[in-house]
Every structure is written in structure tokens, then in C-alpha cells.
Amino acid sequence: MIFVRRLLSVILVLALVSSCHRKNDHGKKDYGDWVYFGVYDKLTGIDPIGKAASISSMLSDIIFNGLIYMGENGEIVPDLAKGWEWSSDKKNLYFYLREGVKFHDGVLLSASDVDYTLKTILNQPATGASRYIYDAIESIKVVDNLTISTTLKENFIFFPFDRDIFIMPLNSLGDFDRKKRFSWNPVGTGPFRVKKLSESEAILEANREYFKGRPFLNGILVKSYQTQEEVWSRLLMEEIDFCLPLSPVQINYMKNNTNFKIYSFLEPYLFILVFNQEKPLFQSKKIRIALNYAINREEILEKILDNNGRLCSGTIYPDSWAYDPEIKPYPYDPQYALKLLREERWLERNKNGILIKEGKPLEFNVLTIKGNDLYDNLILLVEKDLAEIGIKINVKAVNMAETDKYFFQKKFDAALLNIYSGVHPGFWNYRFWHSSQIQKGMNVFSYRNAAVDKDLELGLQAEDQEEGKKYYQKFQREIFDDPPGVFLFWRMDMVPIHKRFRGVNIGPAKFFSSIPEWWVPKNEQKYKNGPN
């Protein structure tokens, strides 16, 4: 009771401070205006289950809701579910839905929609991004109109629900043709509803019946252009209000543009040269460690990011409560890298200066993303550093849409990626690095380490953050000592957004999901009716 009284006191103080701040800052928030967003990728259908890596998947955050979502500090926050509880044996998890929530077509949300969504995902191919979560489920049952029960398999007390589980209306995802139609005409419960969606343009209107309150903006226009240069020119002409991504040079230019405000945060995406450990070369831990010493991260950070980022020493997000700052990134030491390679019997060089062993050159293929300046420049520096110690890489650039067929079929030696770490230290690290995820989950790199497995399991089962921190810091040390790839950097995301928008609060846990909080004073509003 003392704790509860103290908590209520803190909430009251925060509410009063917040109220005073709002009053002194800007008073009443106004409704109206649109935000225009520019991209250079073609838009794709919005598939909340497939979660294709594109801008369209980002739009899912404001079209759909999950049962719960992950807060800024990794805490679990109610969303469509107003509450949940475990059975005494920790095998049954009950979700209690909010009353009166409507889909965009006016139909009320019920437990049958949740049941259908979860069972649809259970029937998806095993390579689906969220598949590993549902391997934990033994059965799903509708208890009543607003209650659903999931019975879990043994040892899945840490069963994680996160924002990936977007709930869709019953029977929205049948056979392929129906699924294809739904992805271009998606219906969710979120703060914005789709009015138009094509490869070149998406128009989203405010959901005026949104259960958390209608957004302040009237809508969002997402416009696709042919090239990054065209997006950049549209931003300079203020035909769009923000865009992604921009180069460090462009960001520095925008710092001097008084019509835009720069918002910055450290992205929870790890840049890594990751290895396919089905390949014999990368089954040697010593080889993987040597490659970490061979690459000059500080030069990369300076030349590629203009030092707008942080060097990387593992897969836990540096601003996480679980991060151990005592574990430092591998230093640049090409001579020590050569020493380790010699210990692995790479002793001679061929006429081209490439190390050879039993007549075979030390070379491998690297998969990277086509048409992205950051990746193009980054792979050149990686290639240079490795060539200096006698390692040859062959770069294969592919479109983002093609990556799944390479990764899930394991048709790659290595890949230059930015992997989502998330603000919670366990959920996504479990997906990518736990050995149980090799066959059906996201561990397409075939990384195996029994100590890593145990630490991730115990971390997800921990009763509180203090206990979890102990296991996650052990995990951080284990994966540093047995690296799945070359840890490169975390990038500081700096996004210029037109200054007329207020309430902008983007960060590692939310970007598009924060747009319902944005607003524009009446006297500064630019678009009354939105796009024609």
C-alpha cells in the first residue's frame, strides 16, 4: 500500500508538471493539416503478417494495433488488450480485450478476430518473421466475446507478445488472392485508415473513431519518387515535410535550414557484417574474431557517418538498461588479425596478394543492399581493410525485396545488414541468435552457442530488470567472445521535419507510431484538404 500511495503521488506530480508545461508551451492543441512524407522505394502492399522490409511495413504501425506493444524502455503496455493474466501453472495466458473498439469498416473488434489472426499466422510458412513466437502455442481458444486464451508448450513462460502481432478483422486473410487484395486495401483498428494505396502513393486519413482518440492531423501522404536525389530536391522545395534516409552531408545542410527542425536518436539497428555459419570458413571462431580486428570502425564512423553514431561491441542496444559499457568494441589491429589467421594455417599468398590455404584463396561473397549510398560506401571501406591483410570479398548487391530468398534459403556467405535490436534486450536477440530459431525463425545465420541460448532464456524468464540485467550482460560478453559477425556501429538517426509540427516525439521505440501525437497550430497549417 505504501508503494501504491507513493506511485499515485508521483503520477499526480507528473500530471501537474505536464499540465503546467502544456499550458505554458502552447495551450490547446489544434486539429487539422496533413504531413507529406517522401521515399524513393516503390510502395508495396501492407502485409501485417509478412512484415516486408519497406516503408509499407512502417505504415502498419499506424494502421493496426496489437494486443500489447513495447514501450520506450522495453516495458509491456496494454493496447487492444486492457489486461492479461497467467494461469497458476504459467501455461495459459488470458487476454481481456477493450470494449467498443472498431475496425475501420465499423465492425466491432472481438476475440474471434484475435483467434483468426493468430491461427492464420500459425499456418504461415515457417520462414515468417514472427513464426518463432507461435511455435510456443499449443492451442488457442475463444473464451467469450472479449476474452481469448492461449495454451503454451512447456518452458515457454517467457512467451513474448510484441508489436509485430497486429490484429486483423475476421476472414481478412484467406487464400492468396484474398490476401493480396487485403494487402492493398488493409483494414485495421489504428489511428489512420487507408484511403488509397499504390506503388507510387499512399493516402491515409485520420480515424475519427479511434479508441484512443482521433489523431490531431487529418492525414498522411506518402509519395514515392524515382531516386534519392529527387526526394532530396522535393524536401528542399518543401513539397514534402520529411523523408528517409538522408546522408550526413544532407543532414548538415538541413541544420542551416530554419524551416526544419532536426530530431535525433540512436537507432536500435545494429550494423554488422554477419556470417553464414553453415559455411566451413565461418565455423572457426578464430576467423570471425580476426575479421573483427581487421576492420577500422573508427574510420568508417568518421567517413560514412561524420561521427554521428557509436561503435559497436555487441547486439544489445547501447541505451538499454541491460547494456554493459565495460565491454569495449574490438580495436583496429590488422597485425593481430594476421596472427590469428596464421594460427588457422593461412600462411601464404598468391600472385594477387590473397591469402591461400591448401591452394584455396581466402575469399567469400558478401550480400548487400542495392541502391543505398550508405551500404555502397560502407562496403568499399570494408573491402579495402580486408584486402590489406589478404582477404578478398565479392560483393553481390540485391534489391531489398529479394533478400528473403537469399537469407531464408541460406544462399549467402556473409551479408552487410542493419539488424533490429529493439529496446528490450531479449525479444529480438532471441529471434536472431538463439539456436532454436535456426530452422524456423530469424537465425538464418546458423549461429549456435549454448551459453548464449541459456542466457537469453533466463533473461526472458527473469522476474524483474535487475535479475534480467545479470543474464543479458552475460549474454553480451558471450556473443562478444564468440561473434556471429563483425560488429560495426549504431547509427544516430537525424530526421529533419518541418518546423510547423509540434508534439514530435520520435525515438528508438517509435517513429511512425508517434504521428498521431503530432499537431500544427491553426495559423501555421499548410494543407486544409490534403492531396487532391
Secondary structure, 3 states (H helix, E strand, C coil): CHHHHHHHHHHHHHHHHHHHHHHHHCCCCCCCCEEEEEECCCCCCCCCCCCCCCHHHHHHHHHCCECEEECCCCCEEECCEEEEEECCCCCEEEEEECCCCECCCCCECCHHHHHHHHHHHHCCCCCCCCHHHHCCEEEEEEEECCEEEEEECCCCCCCCCCCCCECCCCCCCCCHHHHHHHHHCCCCCCCEEEEEECCCEEEEEECCCCCCCCCCCCEEEEEECCCHHHHHHHHHCCCCCEECCCCHHHHHHHCCCCCEEEEEEEEEEEEEEEECCCCHHHHCHHHHHHHHHHCCHHHHHHHHHCCCEEECCCCCCCCCCCCCCCCCCCCCCHHHHHHHHHHCCCCEECCCCCEEECCEECEEEEEEECCCHHHHHHHHHHHHHHHHCCCEEEEEEECHHHHHHHHCCCCCCEEEEEEECCCCCCHHHHHHHCCCHHHHCCCCCCCCCHHHHHHHHHHHHCCCHHHHHHHHHHHHHHHHHCCCEEEEEEEEEEEEEECCCECCCCECCECHHHHHHCECCHHHCCCCCCCC
